[in-house]
Amino acid sequence: MQAYDPRDLDPRELDQDNSGKQISFITVMGRDRHGIVARVSSLLFEHKINIEDISQKVMRGNFVMIMMVDFKESSSDLEDVKAAMEKLAEEMGLVVQIQHEALFKTMHRV
């Protein structure tokens, strides 16, 4: 059995509606404070990444946000954005994860 390597995935192959979108999911968690949405959104804007959907909630002083974003118009790759997000997360005391939709779909196939 060959080892699974997510770099072998072509996101367009798993694009069910053939829109050409390159969807990823971003989760952000940490102590609630002013500016989290603004800073994360600004970083995405700088990389020309479109926010397709967003959900956020504050639970007992903890901020939780899930974003579905599209990399289609971005010249940045996922690893560049991850590095920028990690720097932002460290500055703001957050935990940020980014996962490409193709990887998510592949991991959850039956």
Backbone bond lengths (Angstrom), bond angles and torsions (degrees), N, CA, C in turn:
res aa  C-N    CA-C-N  psi(-1)  N-CA   C-N-CA  omega(-1)  CA-C   N-CA-C  phi
1 M - - - 1.449 - - 1.526 109.34 -
2 Q 1.327 116.21 130.37 1.442 121.35 -179.46 1.525 110.48 -79.44
3 A 1.334 115.56 140.63 1.467 120.28 179.65 1.521 110.54 -66.69
4 Y 1.315 116.08 143.91 1.460 122.98 178.99 1.516 109.84 -77.25
5 D 1.310 117.31 129.06 1.453 122.37 176.64 1.524 108.38 -128.93
6 P 1.344 118.76 112.63 1.466 120.77 -177.00 1.527 113.17 -61.52
7 R 1.319 118.70 -19.64 1.467 120.29 178.31 1.524 111.56 -69.45
8 D 1.353 116.97 -16.03 1.462 120.77 178.28 1.521 112.44 -77.76
9 L 1.317 117.93 -8.63 1.464 120.94 -176.68 1.522 110.96 -79.88
10 D 1.308 116.05 140.14 1.457 122.06 169.15 1.516 105.98 -107.19
11 P 1.340 118.50 108.81 1.461 120.83 -175.49 1.521 113.26 -55.36
12 R 1.334 117.22 -30.19 1.467 119.70 -179.53 1.523 111.67 -66.37
13 E 1.339 117.96 -26.52 1.465 121.26 178.26 1.523 111.59 -67.23
14 L 1.330 116.62 -27.52 1.458 120.72 -177.52 1.519 112.33 -102.97
15 D 1.316 117.26 8.18 1.464 122.52 179.28 1.522 108.22 -79.47
16 Q 1.326 116.79 97.10 1.456 121.97 -171.77 1.517 113.65 -64.52
17 D 1.317 119.44 -31.09 1.459 119.64 -178.71 1.529 112.08 -98.92
18 N 1.345 116.52 6.92 1.463 122.63 176.48 1.523 113.05 54.69
19 S 1.301 117.87 33.16 1.460 122.38 -179.54 1.524 111.81 -82.54
20 G 1.316 116.90 -12.02 1.455 120.41 -177.05 1.516 112.97 80.65
21 K 1.310 116.98 2.14 1.464 120.01 -179.76 1.521 110.05 -68.16
22 Q 1.305 114.96 149.71 1.459 122.49 177.20 1.523 107.36 -118.29
23 I 1.313 115.08 84.84 1.461 122.84 -170.63 1.531 111.53 -84.31
24 S 1.315 114.22 138.10 1.462 122.59 171.50 1.525 107.99 -135.14
25 F 1.321 115.28 159.69 1.461 121.93 177.46 1.520 108.94 -114.24
26 I 1.318 115.40 134.85 1.463 121.85 178.40 1.520 107.76 -119.88
27 T 1.322 116.13 128.84 1.462 120.45 173.33 1.527 107.91 -115.06
28 V 1.327 114.77 138.74 1.458 122.04 -179.27 1.522 107.44 -129.91
29 M 1.327 116.60 128.15 1.465 121.15 179.49 1.520 109.52 -138.49
30 G 1.324 115.15 146.36 1.454 119.94 176.56 1.510 111.20 165.38
31 R 1.315 115.70 179.74 1.457 120.92 177.07 1.520 108.79 -63.48
32 D 1.315 116.96 134.49 1.467 121.10 -178.00 1.522 110.05 -64.39
33 R 1.319 114.81 136.24 1.463 121.71 176.31 1.512 108.60 -159.32
34 H 1.313 115.86 162.13 1.467 121.44 179.70 1.524 110.72 -65.51
35 G 1.335 115.85 141.19 1.458 120.65 169.21 1.514 117.34 94.16
36 I 1.332 118.77 -1.46 1.468 119.35 -177.36 1.527 110.66 -62.38
37 V 1.319 117.16 -52.60 1.466 120.47 -178.38 1.531 110.06 -61.73
38 A 1.308 116.54 -42.78 1.468 120.71 -179.17 1.525 111.21 -61.55
39 R 1.306 117.51 -45.93 1.479 120.70 -177.43 1.524 111.48 -67.86
40 V 1.330 117.11 -44.17 1.467 120.07 179.29 1.534 109.72 -65.20
41 S 1.318 116.95 -45.38 1.468 121.10 179.79 1.523 111.11 -62.34
42 S 1.306 118.06 -40.62 1.467 122.00 178.70 1.524 111.27 -62.76
43 L 1.315 116.12 -42.22 1.463 120.15 178.38 1.531 110.17 -61.74
44 L 1.318 116.75 -43.55 1.466 120.36 178.23 1.525 110.35 -63.31
45 F 1.330 117.40 -42.21 1.466 122.10 178.34 1.531 110.85 -59.05
46 E 1.325 116.62 -43.31 1.470 121.19 179.47 1.526 111.54 -59.70
47 H 1.314 117.14 -31.16 1.471 122.29 -179.68 1.534 112.58 -95.42
48 K 1.333 116.68 8.60 1.470 123.15 -179.62 1.535 111.95 55.89
49 I 1.321 114.52 43.41 1.458 121.84 177.57 1.523 107.79 -105.19
50 N 1.325 116.00 126.90 1.454 121.45 -176.92 1.529 111.00 -89.08
51 I 1.320 116.84 135.15 1.459 121.64 174.40 1.523 107.46 -85.64
52 E 1.324 116.44 114.86 1.460 122.73 -179.03 1.534 111.21 -85.87
53 D 1.326 116.09 -37.60 1.463 121.18 -178.75 1.518 107.87 -156.12
54 I 1.328 115.51 151.50 1.465 119.94 -178.31 1.527 108.98 -148.53
55 S 1.321 114.82 139.95 1.457 121.56 175.30 1.523 107.00 -137.51
56 Q 1.306 116.11 133.41 1.470 119.53 179.44 1.513 110.15 -141.91
57 K 1.310 114.78 154.82 1.454 120.06 -179.79 1.525 108.32 -157.97
58 V 1.326 114.77 148.51 1.460 120.89 172.48 1.520 106.51 -110.67
59 M 1.328 115.27 122.48 1.465 121.23 -179.34 1.523 108.63 -124.38
60 R 1.344 115.03 113.06 1.471 121.45 179.60 1.526 112.28 50.36
61 G 1.321 115.53 43.59 1.460 120.76 177.41 1.517 114.73 83.86
62 N 1.318 116.92 0.50 1.465 121.39 178.80 1.518 109.92 -104.89
63 F 1.318 115.44 131.15 1.455 122.16 -179.91 1.525 109.17 -92.08
64 V 1.332 116.47 133.25 1.461 122.31 177.77 1.531 107.15 -133.91
65 M 1.334 116.14 128.41 1.462 120.50 179.18 1.527 109.47 -138.54
66 I 1.318 115.73 139.06 1.455 122.67 173.58 1.520 107.02 -124.11
67 M 1.312 115.41 129.69 1.462 120.84 179.31 1.524 109.19 -124.82
68 M 1.327 115.55 140.07 1.452 121.14 169.58 1.524 104.94 -106.38
69 V 1.326 117.07 121.62 1.453 121.55 -174.27 1.524 110.75 -125.17
70 D 1.330 115.30 157.38 1.460 122.06 -179.07 1.528 109.64 -118.74
71 F 1.331 116.26 121.53 1.466 123.56 179.83 1.531 112.60 -88.44
72 K 1.323 118.34 2.14 1.467 122.40 -171.45 1.532 113.27 -50.48
73 E 1.319 118.23 -44.58 1.472 121.90 -176.20 1.528 112.88 -90.92
74 S 1.331 116.88 -2.38 1.462 120.92 -175.72 1.523 111.57 -85.21
75 S 1.324 115.02 141.80 1.463 119.42 172.66 1.533 110.53 -92.29
76 S 1.324 116.88 -4.70 1.468 122.29 178.21 1.519 109.43 -85.88
77 D 1.332 115.58 144.08 1.459 117.34 174.73 1.527 109.54 -93.81
78 L 1.308 114.79 170.01 1.463 121.35 -175.45 1.527 111.56 -56.84
79 E 1.321 117.89 -40.15 1.470 120.85 -177.84 1.530 111.64 -66.27
80 D 1.340 117.53 -38.05 1.472 120.44 177.01 1.522 110.96 -62.75
81 V 1.319 115.85 -43.19 1.466 120.48 -179.41 1.520 110.06 -68.70
82 K 1.333 117.14 -39.44 1.473 119.95 176.93 1.519 110.57 -58.62
83 A 1.326 117.10 -43.74 1.468 120.77 -179.80 1.531 110.59 -62.92
84 A 1.313 117.35 -43.12 1.463 120.77 179.08 1.526 110.70 -65.37
85 M 1.332 116.68 -40.19 1.473 121.03 178.50 1.520 111.10 -66.21
86 E 1.328 117.28 -38.76 1.465 120.31 178.66 1.519 110.86 -62.95
87 K 1.336 116.71 -39.40 1.463 120.26 177.41 1.523 110.52 -64.18
88 L 1.333 116.75 -45.39 1.462 121.33 177.81 1.527 110.67 -61.90
89 A 1.327 116.88 -43.54 1.463 121.62 -179.92 1.529 110.69 -59.31
90 E 1.326 116.07 -42.47 1.463 120.16 179.47 1.530 110.95 -64.53
91 E 1.328 116.72 -43.37 1.470 121.29 179.46 1.523 112.17 -61.56
92 M 1.339 116.44 -36.44 1.466 120.55 -173.44 1.526 113.47 -102.32
93 G 1.323 118.05 -0.14 1.452 120.52 -179.77 1.523 112.96 70.17
94 L 1.331 116.43 39.96 1.460 122.25 -177.33 1.519 111.16 -114.38
95 V 1.314 114.98 166.31 1.456 122.11 169.20 1.525 105.47 -114.15
96 V 1.333 116.95 123.16 1.460 122.00 -178.44 1.518 108.33 -126.63
97 Q 1.326 115.50 133.93 1.468 121.26 176.44 1.516 108.58 -129.11
98 I 1.338 116.23 141.38 1.456 121.96 175.61 1.523 107.61 -125.76
99 Q 1.313 115.33 131.75 1.464 120.16 179.02 1.523 108.87 -136.52
100 H 1.320 116.36 128.56 1.461 120.64 178.60 1.526 109.25 -70.96
101 E 1.326 116.71 141.06 1.455 122.48 -178.75 1.526 111.77 -57.21
102 A 1.325 117.60 -36.66 1.463 120.86 -179.55 1.527 110.97 -61.79
103 L 1.319 116.77 -40.77 1.458 120.62 177.55 1.522 110.30 -65.98
104 F 1.319 116.44 -43.77 1.461 120.92 178.95 1.528 110.42 -58.80
105 K 1.336 116.48 -48.10 1.465 120.51 -178.95 1.523 111.72 -64.12
106 T 1.328 116.67 -40.04 1.460 120.18 -179.81 1.516 111.32 -65.33
107 M 1.326 116.79 -40.99 1.467 120.83 -178.51 1.521 111.65 -68.40
108 H 1.339 118.27 -23.87 1.461 121.50 -175.32 1.521 113.29 -108.15
109 R 1.329 117.25 16.34 1.463 120.40 174.88 1.518 109.32 -75.01
110 V 1.315 115.86 145.70 1.473 120.13 177.79 1.499 109.02 -99.37
